[in-house]
Amino acid sequence: MTVRSEIHGQTTSCVTIYLGLALLASIIAQVNGQMVPLTIIDKAQEKLAICIDGTPGGYHFDPGFGDGANNWIIMLMGGGWCGLNICQYRIGKDLGSTTNIPPQNFEGILSSDQSINPDFYNWNRVFIRYCDGGSFMGDAQRDDNGHIVELRGLRVFTAVMDELLNVKGMKKTENAILAGGSAGALAAILLCDRYRALIPDAKRVKCLSQSGFFIRAKDLPDANRREGGFAHIIDFHNMIDALPKSCTSKMNASLCLFPEYVVGDVQTPLFLLNPIFDTFQLQHLVRPNPPELDGWNTTCINNSLDPSHPPCPDLTRCTPSQMQLVKDYGGALLDAINEIQDIPSRGLFLSSCYAHDFVPATWSAASYRLQDKTISQAFSDWYFDRSPAKMIDNRIDAPLKC
């Protein structure tokens, strides 16, 4: 049976204060010149480095300066995945096209504000547009109910890398980071070693996954739908050959989009920044069995859909058994990470937040810390080998609004 569903687009924390901070940051960014215009990939059509609707792929680039001139951060944009019957709806939109893309706000680890981003503010910073719906891993053309869709994520990634190496100066890299958020964070995991191989002379290359640890949770309800959904994405986007051989050689390739089966074999140092209670996964990938399915998305995990309730999912209207599934999911995520062979070079910052993309709003926020370190401090100390990072908030009985 063919799975015909979409695992939807980006989800962000709904907390009002962070939405206000994001708006303020956007205004400040425009004043301070952190809005970075789109660069279209050169000869993109010839390289098939194109979006779902056939428009050329692109990226936003802000060059480094001073002692950061030979250092690079590559950020892979997220935005869920699309399959049969769904990719067609991304045609002409920002997750499937580069038509009418505005300048990108560089914030968090991409910020050029030294007070916010003291270790990376003057690096070369690149934000790659996500317009393929397959975590930058696919290479296919499909007929989606009469609509031709181009699923060329791997070609977009490869073409941008070639341009940065041969035109923008990335061959001279001294320090580098491949990062991503959500579906882009999954890509950062899958492409981490490939990126390292592109700059063999760099002295320090590490990767950062922000909210990209999507779990199989085989013992929780709806496991077959999670497995079937990812298997369909792999097949529809023709990405089997691009998946890490370390995974596909050991198990069914349909499981090799789940990071728990990939991270243990990533050779490049990798930092996992993840909420333990990921709203995206709970809203789109986990569903309880009947009768607890009733009200799961409307009054429990996503009660912001209830007009009589404040616009922020806070779990206060979950039934006891629904709340238990939320806790079981958090426990399953921790178990999946704990089961991966630990190596000294891996960094962890796992919060008990009920959120998804809680970065960049919390990147340097003094109000959110683990072991008395902000996310920015924990990552920077780990990246520059100043201290290890094994920070895990185990409060799975009390999800936090972050």
Steps between C-alpha positions, in 0.01 A plus 500: 500500500634841408509752782356830376554757764710798590697553811421867519714813495692685765348536845625758744454558869177689558596685815391858455813652646717323245277605213544854627875452521506361148310802368731736686803313370366531146461876538846535653646281225361727231645805673839336552522354150461131594240441231700304242382481137458183298780377272386276214724202422700564185386283207253329730280373217796342328598327826139408584556680829138605500195524723178301484352742245815512286623838618875514578618415848657772709666609820562809714865589558655754736881503466730475798750760608794552731619184671182324380574542130603135455233349723161377378153419629264324260137495618254264332144630511222271623137462404371143532477247218261442214393192310247391239191725483674763713816625325284659230364744760849640556523619140547877497528521879805562716548129581499409132620805313739795503244731341458822700720388788573801726830562678566257785529616859835378634454443873616262771821330392478690169480841666769758426434660839803426716301542822260223393741274313849575633678194359360494147377851418776573247509161326382436146134413556284316248131410514398248231138514385299182549279449197507125431297347783750219553765625747746582219540127428288428193560498125187428299232636274147379574151542361289604796144468368576681177748743652870445424699545819879523516643339811863604466611578855833320478585684177415833666728420794780383270473803271509744792805324643675519162425871475620573852819302443590632157358852504453617858826371650389207715805301388700710747284391793663479841193440716156391381154403619225322309174572679130465437159533657219240495506323160821694435640367827436147379688595183789633710528158664477308172742731314742568785781267391449594135548866589816419698645323196454814287744702713769249599756765593278677753629468853159478668171385346193415708125469447195630685153346489227727640172313561581230247496182708182340364442168674351173384352424845411150388325416827271803496169533312510582129846347442388348169394842370834656598695221334280496191509878467879515499522197269277682253711818517815296432339331200319804357814715515730220376742549786608144583841537334566824687427359845800403715631159400580438865125475553369352175757218517368388838122536474209580276573835337149616587620546860801711408325836530464440873807659662521233770627261231744749347653717771711222652701468178552871431876553519497880509431653846127562531298711744136404561285789618148373552187544710401183679134578433509594133169664404550413132537130571218492751267689266586322175677169566340367818132416541345307789277202449122547527325620710782736605536621141189711560615854577871418466573774244234749603493511879812314615827554315376782278233675702591824323239381248236547769371862474400495866855424613808726504701466173770271636497120535566442870381139549258603777201349319651158431330202660722301742558229239580757231746666735657163562561460127670842495728383781557163333604680182750713694636186664529328161700790358739490795530122470577525128781748565632305798515182293734660247860419579637800684822657373686794658465719192119498505322791663153493655263774613162339562239720660168400652333766286166443335614665177652432160711781352577673829818635342588778404272670754681323785849483344657737749205553736620528858160373614560152359799306629617148574789455741511880519574538128290650223466307175750736338755450779459123509540463124792744472692338787449160341590621152829658608586207729483719810276249675281198413123534478282224643205703619174312542195629682330186626182662629270292279216532752476874447539625139599866495366776275811641333 
